[in-house]
């Protein structure tokens, strides 16, 4: 059984910063790509950022230059540093990881950006 647990969400004013963390635990042999997605009210879940095991990254156009994804393979953890936050970044943020060729999701963490 593999679990992903996110942390670091909260309420922040526009222009502020937050850092999200997601740690995978359980029976793990190898973790491939890890990523962050978000789901705003009334909208579909969308990719925010992705990082391969070797550190190759990919970002949504809307967050490029403001958000940075990173990972610590020794800790099975992926991070999302979010700067210059905007009200439109408000959403539930979900962590996703490919563990032993299976896809797992966290339960999500709420990020609210006030104007």
C-alpha positions as CSV (number, residue, x, y, z in Angstrom):
1,X,0.0,0.0,0.0
2,X,1.3,3.4,-1.0
3,X,0.2,6.7,0.5
4,X,0.9,10.3,-0.6
5,X,0.4,13.0,2.0
6,X,0.4,16.6,1.0
7,X,1.1,19.5,3.4
8,X,1.7,23.3,3.2
9,X,-1.5,24.6,1.9
10,X,-3.3,27.6,3.5
11,X,-4.6,31.1,3.1
12,X,-2.2,33.8,1.7
13,X,-2.6,37.3,0.2
14,X,-2.0,37.9,-3.4
15,X,1.7,38.3,-4.1
16,X,2.6,36.0,-1.3
17,X,4.3,32.6,-1.3
18,X,3.6,29.1,-0.1
19,X,5.5,25.8,-0.3
20,X,3.7,22.5,-0.7
21,X,5.2,19.2,0.2
22,X,4.1,15.7,-0.7
23,X,5.7,12.5,0.7
24,X,5.2,9.0,-0.5
25,X,5.3,6.2,2.0
26,X,4.6,2.5,2.1
27,X,5.8,-0.4,0.0
28,X,8.0,1.5,-2.6
29,X,10.6,0.1,-4.9
30,X,11.0,3.1,-7.2
31,X,9.2,6.4,-7.9
32,X,9.1,7.8,-11.4
33,X,7.6,11.1,-12.3
34,X,5.9,13.2,-9.6
35,X,3.7,16.1,-10.1
36,X,1.2,18.6,-8.8
37,X,-2.3,19.2,-10.2
38,X,-5.0,21.5,-9.0
39,X,-8.7,21.7,-9.2
40,X,-10.6,24.9,-8.8
41,X,-14.3,25.0,-8.1
42,X,-16.3,24.3,-11.2
43,X,-13.2,23.5,-13.2
44,X,-11.4,20.3,-14.3
45,X,-8.3,19.2,-12.6
46,X,-5.2,20.5,-14.4
47,X,-1.5,19.9,-14.5
48,X,0.5,22.5,-12.6
49,X,4.0,21.0,-12.7
50,X,5.8,17.7,-13.3
51,X,9.2,16.5,-12.5
52,X,10.9,13.3,-13.6
53,X,13.2,11.2,-11.4
54,X,16.2,12.8,-13.1
55,X,14.9,16.3,-12.5
56,X,13.4,17.3,-15.8
57,X,10.5,19.7,-15.2
58,X,7.5,20.8,-17.1
59,X,5.1,23.6,-16.1
60,X,1.7,24.9,-17.0
61,X,2.0,28.2,-18.9
62,X,-0.1,29.9,-16.2
63,X,2.5,29.2,-13.5
64,X,5.8,29.3,-15.4
65,X,8.2,31.7,-13.8
66,X,6.3,31.8,-10.5
67,X,6.2,28.2,-9.4
68,X,9.1,25.8,-8.9
69,X,8.8,22.0,-8.6
70,X,11.6,20.0,-7.0
71,X,12.1,16.6,-5.4
72,X,14.2,14.8,-2.9
73,X,14.5,11.2,-4.0
74,X,16.0,10.1,-0.8
75,X,13.0,11.3,1.1
76,X,10.4,10.3,-1.6
77,X,9.2,13.9,-1.4
78,X,8.2,16.4,-4.0
79,X,7.9,20.1,-3.4
80,X,6.1,23.0,-5.1
81,X,7.4,26.5,-4.3
82,X,4.7,29.0,-5.2
83,X,5.6,32.7,-5.5
84,X,3.7,35.7,-6.7
85,X,0.5,34.0,-6.0
86,X,-2.7,35.2,-7.6
87,X,-6.4,34.8,-6.7
88,X,-6.8,32.5,-9.7
89,X,-4.3,30.1,-8.2
90,X,-6.9,29.3,-5.6
91,X,-7.7,25.6,-5.8
92,X,-7.2,22.2,-4.1
93,X,-3.7,21.0,-5.0
94,X,-3.1,17.3,-5.5
95,X,0.1,15.4,-5.6
96,X,0.6,12.6,-8.1
97,X,3.4,10.0,-8.2
98,X,4.2,7.0,-10.4
99,X,5.2,4.4,-7.9
100,X,6.4,1.0,-9.3
101,X,4.5,1.8,-12.5
102,X,1.3,2.6,-10.7
103,X,-0.3,6.0,-10.4
104,X,-1.1,7.3,-6.9
105,X,-2.8,10.5,-5.7
106,X,-2.8,12.4,-2.5
107,X,-6.0,13.7,-0.9
108,X,-5.2,17.3,-1.7
109,X,-4.4,20.5,0.2
110,X,-6.4,23.7,-0.1
111,X,-4.6,26.8,-1.3
112,X,-6.6,30.1,-1.1
113,X,-5.2,33.4,-2.4
114,X,-7.1,36.5,-1.3
115,X,-7.1,39.7,-3.3
